């Protein structure tokens, strides 16, 4: 609602502990998708994963009939983009726990 200005009228969600079965012991998931139909007939999709090949990804993408906005906060180790033959090399964290290690420590205190 805060993003689109429209209220949600119907939700479907799917998820599970597909790659890390131990999460299920804590009623947690490693992958999930949520589809929400809104009152203005737009659809919102939320996807979360702890298994991106580059660690984790947080961001937002808004797609419409006239274009797209994309703001992303990839789990970058630094702000250096290395332009190499054939593309751009960006160093990223390998796993969400590497990126958020201190947050886990703080939660335990």
C-alpha positions as CSV (number, residue, x, y, z in Angstrom):
1,X,0.0,0.0,0.0
2,X,2.8,2.5,0.8
3,X,4.3,2.1,-2.6
4,X,1.3,1.9,-5.0
5,X,-1.4,3.6,-3.0
6,X,-3.7,0.7,-3.5
7,X,-4.9,-1.9,-1.0
8,X,-4.3,-5.6,-1.4
9,X,-7.5,-7.6,-2.1
10,X,-6.0,-11.1,-2.6
11,X,-2.7,-12.9,-1.8
12,X,-1.1,-16.1,-2.8
13,X,2.3,-17.3,-1.4
14,X,4.6,-20.2,-1.9
15,X,7.8,-21.1,-0.2
16,X,9.8,-23.6,1.6
17,X,13.2,-24.8,2.9
18,X,14.3,-26.2,-0.4
19,X,18.0,-25.8,-0.2
20,X,18.5,-25.7,3.6
21,X,16.0,-28.1,5.1
22,X,17.2,-27.2,8.6
23,X,15.2,-23.9,8.3
24,X,12.0,-25.9,8.4
25,X,12.7,-26.8,12.1
26,X,12.3,-23.1,12.9
27,X,9.3,-22.6,10.6
28,X,11.5,-20.6,8.3
29,X,12.1,-20.7,4.6
30,X,15.1,-20.2,2.2
31,X,12.9,-19.3,-0.8
32,X,9.5,-17.7,-1.1
33,X,7.3,-15.8,-3.6
34,X,4.2,-13.7,-2.8
35,X,1.7,-12.5,-5.4
36,X,-0.7,-9.8,-4.3
37,X,-3.6,-8.6,-6.4
38,X,-4.5,-5.0,-5.5
39,X,-7.8,-3.1,-5.7
40,X,-6.6,-1.0,-8.6
41,X,-6.0,-4.3,-10.6
42,X,-2.2,-4.1,-10.4
43,X,-0.2,-7.1,-9.2
44,X,2.7,-6.9,-6.7
45,X,5.3,-9.7,-6.6
46,X,7.7,-10.2,-3.8
47,X,10.5,-12.8,-4.0
48,X,13.0,-13.6,-1.3
49,X,15.8,-16.1,-1.3
50,X,18.8,-17.0,0.7
51,X,20.4,-18.8,-2.2
52,X,21.3,-16.2,-4.8
53,X,24.6,-17.2,-6.4
54,X,26.1,-13.9,-5.3
55,X,25.0,-14.0,-1.7
56,X,21.7,-12.1,-1.4
57,X,19.9,-9.3,-3.1
58,X,17.6,-6.6,-1.8
59,X,15.9,-4.1,-4.0
60,X,12.8,-3.0,-5.7
61,X,11.6,-3.1,-9.3
62,X,8.5,-1.4,-10.6
63,X,7.5,-2.4,-14.1
64,X,4.7,-0.8,-16.1
65,X,3.5,-0.4,-19.7
66,X,5.8,2.6,-20.3
67,X,9.0,1.5,-18.6
68,X,10.7,0.2,-15.5
69,X,12.4,1.6,-12.3
70,X,15.0,-0.5,-10.6
71,X,16.8,0.2,-7.3
72,X,19.0,-2.5,-6.0
73,X,21.3,-3.1,-3.0
74,X,23.3,-6.1,-4.0
75,X,25.6,-7.7,-1.4
76,X,28.7,-5.9,-2.8
77,X,32.0,-6.3,-1.0
78,X,33.0,-2.8,-2.1
79,X,31.9,-0.2,-4.6
80,X,34.4,-1.1,-7.3
81,X,33.1,-2.2,-10.7
82,X,35.8,-3.7,-12.7
83,X,35.2,-3.3,-16.5
84,X,36.9,-6.3,-18.2
85,X,36.9,-7.8,-21.6
86,X,33.4,-9.2,-22.1
87,X,31.6,-7.4,-19.3
88,X,31.8,-5.9,-15.8
89,X,33.2,-7.8,-12.8
90,X,31.5,-7.0,-9.4
91,X,32.8,-8.7,-6.2
92,X,29.9,-9.8,-4.0
93,X,29.4,-11.6,-0.7
94,X,29.0,-15.4,-1.1
95,X,26.2,-15.9,1.3
96,X,23.6,-13.8,3.2
97,X,25.2,-14.8,6.5
98,X,28.5,-13.3,5.4
99,X,26.9,-10.0,4.6
100,X,24.8,-9.9,7.8
101,X,27.2,-11.6,10.2
102,X,27.2,-8.7,12.7
103,X,23.4,-8.5,12.6
104,X,23.2,-12.1,13.8
105,X,25.6,-11.3,16.6
106,X,23.6,-8.3,17.6
107,X,20.3,-10.3,17.7
108,X,21.8,-12.8,20.1
109,X,22.8,-10.0,22.6
